Amino acid sequence: MAVESALLEILVCPETRQPVALADAELLERLNQAAQAGQLRNRGGDVVGGPITEGLLREDGRILYLVEDDIPVMLIEESIEID
């Protein structure tokens, strides 16, 4: 089950207040490849294990917030910087 659309309408990045949207499959695949190789870290410096099945991408495309068990993790230090 994905994040409900009503919730998506009110969620924003806690850092910049930009809206977020569901990340596409291509981005998730790229991040999962990096996670599998042990090369993916969150902004807190912790290694991110996979698989990443869902995430919320900030409007500017630079930050991803993971969704775990259908719950968005909107913590800055848990977010992933997208290069």
Phi, psi and omega in degrees: 000133182270170176299133182294144183298326178296323178290319179301326182294334182255345181287139175221161175296129180292343183272314187246350184068015175286148175296158175237156179219161179299134177287146180278165185298326181296315178295316179299320179296316179298317179293322178295324177296317178294320179296318180297327179276359180075019185254007183253125179233149175275178184290345174277353178095359180278144176292134178262121176272163180251187354276150174267116183260339182203146178204160178247121183263130177296150185308323180280356177077011185261342185226138177241132173255127181289153172244119181242123182054044180066015180243118177295132177261095187262046178257130184303314183291343178268351183284164182243129178280132180259125180261000000 
